[in-house]
Amino acid sequence: MYHPSLEKSTLMPCHGVAWTMPLAATACHGRRPEHPVGLCVRYRKPKKNLITYNNGRSFGFEPTRCSQPRVSVNQTESHGQEPESFRPLANFPTSLWGDRFSAFALDTQLLEKYSKEVEVLKEEVKDMLIAVGEPAEKMVLIDKLERLGVSYLFDKEIEELLEHMFSNFEEYSRVFEDNLFMVSLHFRLFRQHGYSLSSGVFEKFKDCNGEFKETLSKDVMGMLSLYKATYLKTHGEDILDEALCFAKAGLESLKPHLSPDLAEQVAHAQYQPLQRSIPRVEARHYISVYENDASRNEKLLRLAKIDFNLLQMLHKKELCHISWWWKDLDLVSEAPYVRDRAVECFFTSTSAYFEPQYSLARLILTKVCLITSVLDDTYDAYGTYEELKLFTIAVHRWDINAMDQLPKYMKPVYKALLNLHDEIEREMAKQGRTYAVHYLKEAAEELKVRHMATGVECYMKQHGVSKSEAVDELYERIENAWKDINEEMMMTMRPAAISKDLLMRILNYARLHDVGYKNDDGYTQAECVKDHVIALFVDPIPV
């Protein structure tokens, strides 16, 4: 049987691969819908005597029994001599995609055509960046490049421009110091790139009573720009908390009076704040918005469309490879309790790394995500207490011979785990990065020895509060965590204590959880991210 491979891809070369995602974090699935977004909590009711450990979290070297529905199982059917145990019953939704992505055929003629045109358009856009004279106009162009998803093509030029503009901001900003749109745009872009522009720039927009001027509430573009900027806030910046409340109220009052296109932009920004958006998802959305902008630049729009389609070809080819790899493992048949989520795992990887040079990283992360999901389901959705003890011992041994001691259904799972480790080790050897493989094994072992109690239930029991009070508190902690992220991004990017490329993977992973778990568990309930998958991996943009 022919299996598509990326080894000799005619697409863009895979270089500069950075294996940066925390492996153990790739399986934060199974959350209850009412849990606040971004909290990695397990869908299980903890044992009562475990809750008091470590401020409400339960850690142990023994697997705990699930709170899901269970049926009795005769242990002689699996392994061991104990008379009876209990098996939880899982009922996960089936895959939405079937074999859809395993039949991809690359159109090499279209690939070549797009590649050549992108190179021409890149040079023309570089000339545009140089030709724009006013710093404020340069900032508007940079924002468009970022939101259209093509700024990665101009990283060097953008960084040089921002460094120069930040150094001279006090001088040239006098021209637009009363322009809420421009001040907010500069604040957001500088902070997104690690430049700590003071939130004091918004003081001039307050009246003598310390309130934001009511006249500003009529400026829809200014209010929208301010709203986006406030999500770059850090701890102690009360003025940005006030600005967010002011912008929210102002935009709500303006919405009934806006054109349909502008009202949609406002609604989109309110639903998914830009700072917490997945870059590729946001790019696909904004290309459609920009296409309806009467002031659009046709060359910029065409570059965005063609580059999106070019990257989509690469992503489809990778997804084809993943589909065949997952199909060959046959774990859906061997272990039918597992979630069949190859496409959703690839969406996870693409959310973290969409750029062409991270092709290998996407493949590795997707495979790790899938195997971690299988392990997660084995522990939380199917395995009995006694079986899981055996599996835990086998993982600690990390030896293929340990497979003989496992129940029949666990053997292919264990084999897949070890084989993935070997596969990654071979790939890393080619990259001269074999030291990184050790962390995969550590992560697999960590997953087996750590069990986290449900966050909301834990908080309710620990503090004696109602469910709604617990949820409110945890949402507040999430907001504080975003402030931590914003603060640390600025502290580590300027000066460059840590590579920006590494930091962006961490930020994008946080964004993934905000998008994927906004209304439900977007991994288990794949319908939640179906539209994103179609937009990114199914439908090319008409050009």
ChimeraX attribute file (.defattr): number of C-alpha atoms within 10 A of each C-alpha:
attribute: neighborCount
match mode: 1-to-1
recipient: residues
	/A:1	3
	/A:2	5
	/A:3	12
	/A:4	19
	/A:5	14
	/A:6	17
	/A:7	8
	/A:8	7
	/A:9	14
	/A:10	12
	/A:11	18
	/A:12	14
	/A:13	13
	/A:14	16
	/A:15	13
	/A:16	13
	/A:17	16
	/A:18	16
	/A:19	19
	/A:20	17
	/A:21	17
	/A:22	14
	/A:23	19
	/A:24	19
	/A:25	14
	/A:26	20
	/A:27	22
	/A:28	20
	/A:29	21
	/A:30	22
	/A:31	24
	/A:32	17
	/A:33	13
	/A:34	14
	/A:35	23
	/A:36	26
	/A:37	21
	/A:38	23
	/A:39	19
	/A:40	19
	/A:41	20
	/A:42	20
	/A:43	20
	/A:44	22
	/A:45	18
	/A:46	22
	/A:47	13
	/A:48	9
	/A:49	8
	/A:50	16
	/A:51	22
	/A:52	13
	/A:53	10
	/A:54	9
	/A:55	10
	/A:56	20
	/A:57	19
	/A:58	21
	/A:59	17
	/A:60	12
	/A:61	13
	/A:62	16
	/A:63	22
	/A:64	22
	/A:65	21
	/A:66	23
	/A:67	14
	/A:68	15
	/A:69	11
	/A:70	17
	/A:71	10
	/A:72	11
	/A:73	14
	/A:74	15
	/A:75	18
	/A:76	12
	/A:77	10
	/A:78	16
	/A:79	15
	/A:80	15
	/A:81	10
	/A:82	10
	/A:83	9
	/A:84	13
	/A:85	16
	/A:86	19
	/A:87	22
	/A:88	20
	/A:89	16
	/A:90	17
	/A:91	10
	/A:92	15
	/A:93	13
	/A:94	14
	/A:95	17
	/A:96	14
	/A:97	15
	/A:98	12
	/A:99	12
	/A:100	12
	/A:101	20
	/A:102	21
	/A:103	14
	/A:104	15
	/A:105	12
	/A:106	15
	/A:107	9
	/A:108	12
	/A:109	9
	/A:110	12
	/A:111	18
	/A:112	13
	/A:113	12
	/A:114	17
	/A:115	16
	/A:116	10
	/A:117	14
	/A:118	19
	/A:119	13
	/A:120	11
	/A:121	18
	/A:122	17
	/A:123	12
	/A:124	14
	/A:125	18
	/A:126	14
	/A:127	11
	/A:128	14
	/A:129	19
	/A:130	11
	/A:131	10
	/A:132	13
	/A:133	10
	/A:134	9
	/A:135	17
	/A:136	19
	/A:137	13
	/A:138	20
	/A:139	22
	/A:140	14
	/A:141	17
	/A:142	21
	/A:143	17
	/A:144	20
	/A:145	22
	/A:146	19
	/A:147	22
	/A:148	27
	/A:149	25
	/A:150	22
	/A:151	17
	/A:152	11
	/A:153	18
	/A:154	17
	/A:155	10
	/A:156	10
	/A:157	14
	/A:158	21
	/A:159	12
	/A:160	10
	/A:161	16
	/A:162	21
	/A:163	14
	/A:164	12
	/A:165	20
	/A:166	16
	/A:167	10
	/A:168	12
	/A:169	15
	/A:170	10
	/A:171	10
	/A:172	14
	/A:173	17
	/A:174	10
	/A:175	9
	/A:176	12
	/A:177	16
	/A:178	14
	/A:179	16
	/A:180	21
	/A:181	19
	/A:182	21
	/A:183	20
	/A:184	23
	/A:185	22
	/A:186	23
	/A:187	23
	/A:188	26
	/A:189	20
	/A:190	20
	/A:191	20
	/A:192	17
	/A:193	17
	/A:194	21
	/A:195	21
	/A:196	17
	/A:197	16
	/A:198	10
	/A:199	18
	/A:200	11
	/A:201	14
	/A:202	19
	/A:203	12
	/A:204	13
	/A:205	19
	/A:206	15
	/A:207	11
	/A:208	7
	/A:209	7
	/A:210	11
	/A:211	14
	/A:212	20
	/A:213	14
	/A:214	12
	/A:215	8
	/A:216	17
	/A:217	18
	/A:218	13
	/A:219	16
	/A:220	20
	/A:221	16
	/A:222	19
	/A:223	26
	/A:224	22
	/A:225	22
	/A:226	26
	/A:227	27
	/A:228	20
	/A:229	27
	/A:230	24
	/A:231	20
	/A:232	23
	/A:233	24
	/A:234	22
	/A:235	15
	/A:236	9
	/A:237	14
	/A:238	12
	/A:239	18
	/A:240	22
	/A:241	16
	/A:242	14
	/A:243	21
	/A:244	20
	/A:245	12
	/A:246	20
	/A:247	24
	/A:248	17
	/A:249	13
	/A:250	20
	/A:251	23
	/A:252	14
	/A:253	12
	/A:254	16
	/A:255	16
	/A:256	10
	/A:257	10
	/A:258	13
	/A:259	10
	/A:260	11
	/A:261	12
	/A:262	15
	/A:263	18
	/A:264	14
	/A:265	16
	/A:266	22
	/A:267	14
	/A:268	14
	/A:269	17
	/A:270	16
	/A:271	11
	/A:272	15
	/A:273	17
	/A:274	19
	/A:275	20
	/A:276	20
	/A:277	21
	/A:278	25
	/A:279	23
	/A:280	23
	/A:281	19
	/A:282	19
	/A:283	23
	/A:284	20
	/A:285	17
	/A:286	19
	/A:287	21
	/A:288	14
	/A:289	16
	/A:290	18
	/A:291	15
	/A:292	11
	/A:293	11
	/A:294	7
	/A:295	8
	/A:296	13
	/A:297	11
	/A:298	11
	/A:299	13
	/A:300	20
	/A:301	19
	/A:302	17
	/A:303	25
	/A:304	26
	/A:305	25
	/A:306	22
	/A:307	23
	/A:308	21
	/A:309	22
	/A:310	22
	/A:311	19
	/A:312	21
	/A:313	23
	/A:314	23
	/A:315	23
	/A:316	20
	/A:317	24
	/A:318	23
	/A:319	24
	/A:320	24
	/A:321	21
	/A:322	25
	/A:323	22
	/A:324	20
	/A:325	17
	/A:326	18
	/A:327	15
	/A:328	10
	/A:329	14
	/A:330	15
	/A:331	20
	/A:332	15
	/A:333	11
	/A:334	15
	/A:335	19
	/A:336	13
	/A:337	19
	/A:338	23
	/A:339	24
	/A:340	25
	/A:341	25
	/A:342	25
	/A:343	26
	/A:344	25
	/A:345	25
	/A:346	26
	/A:347	25
	/A:348	23
	/A:349	28
	/A:350	27
	/A:351	22
	/A:352	27
	/A:353	26
	/A:354	22
	/A:355	20
	/A:356	20
	/A:357	16
	/A:358	20
	/A:359	23
	/A:360	22
	/A:361	23
	/A:362	30
	/A:363	22
	/A:364	19
	/A:365	24
	/A:366	25
	/A:367	22
	/A:368	24
	/A:369	25
	/A:370	24
	/A:371	23
	/A:372	22
	/A:373	24
	/A:374	26
	/A:375	23
	/A:376	21
	/A:377	21
	/A:378	22
	/A:379	25
	/A:380	26
	/A:381	27
	/A:382	23
	/A:383	26
	/A:384	26
	/A:385	17
	/A:386	19
	/A:387	23
	/A:388	23
	/A:389	18
	/A:390	18
	/A:391	26
	/A:392	19
	/A:393	17
	/A:394	20
	/A:395	20
	/A:396	16
	/A:397	12
	/A:398	17
	/A:399	12
	/A:400	15
	/A:401	10
	/A:402	18
	/A:403	20
	/A:404	10
	/A:405	16
	/A:406	21
	/A:407	20
	/A:408	15
	/A:409	16
	/A:410	22
	/A:411	19
	/A:412	18
	/A:413	22
	/A:414	22
	/A:415	17
	/A:416	17
	/A:417	22
	/A:418	16
	/A:419	13
	/A:420	16
	/A:421	17
	/A:422	13
	/A:423	13
	/A:424	19
	/A:425	19
	/A:426	15
	/A:427	15
	/A:428	18
	/A:429	14
	/A:430	10
	/A:431	12
	/A:432	10
	/A:433	14
	/A:434	14
	/A:435	10
	/A:436	15
	/A:437	19
	/A:438	11
	/A:439	13
	/A:440	18
	/A:441	18
	/A:442	13
	/A:443	15
	/A:444	21
	/A:445	19
	/A:446	15
	/A:447	18
	/A:448	22
	/A:449	14
	/A:450	16
	/A:451	22
	/A:452	20
	/A:453	23
	/A:454	23
	/A:455	24
	/A:456	24
	/A:457	20
	/A:458	21
	/A:459	23
	/A:460	17
	/A:461	16
	/A:462	13
	/A:463	9
	/A:464	11
	/A:465	13
	/A:466	14
	/A:467	15
	/A:468	12
	/A:469	14
	/A:470	22
	/A:471	20
	/A:472	14
	/A:473	15
	/A:474	20
	/A:475	17
	/A:476	13
	/A:477	15
	/A:478	16
	/A:479	16
	/A:480	15
	/A:481	16
	/A:482	22
	/A:483	19
	/A:484	14
	/A:485	19
	/A:486	21
	/A:487	18
	/A:488	14
	/A:489	23
	/A:490	20
	/A:491	16
	/A:492	15
	/A:493	18
	/A:494	14
	/A:495	10
	/A:496	11
	/A:497	9
	/A:498	13
	/A:499	10
	/A:500	15
	/A:501	12
	/A:502	13
	/A:503	16
	/A:504	15
	/A:505	21
	/A:506	17
	/A:507	19
	/A:508	22
	/A:509	23
	/A:510	21
	/A:511	23
	/A:512	24
	/A:513	23
	/A:514	20
	/A:515	22
	/A:516	23
	/A:517	24
	/A:518	19
	/A:519	14
	/A:520	22
	/A:521	23
	/A:522	22
	/A:523	26
	/A:524	19
	/A:525	20
	/A:526	23
	/A:527	16
	/A:528	18
	/A:529	18
	/A:530	15
	/A:531	12
	/A:532	19
	/A:533	18
	/A:534	11
	/A:535	16
	/A:536	22
	/A:537	21
	/A:538	15
	/A:539	11
	/A:540	16
	/A:541	17
	/A:542	7
	/A:543	10
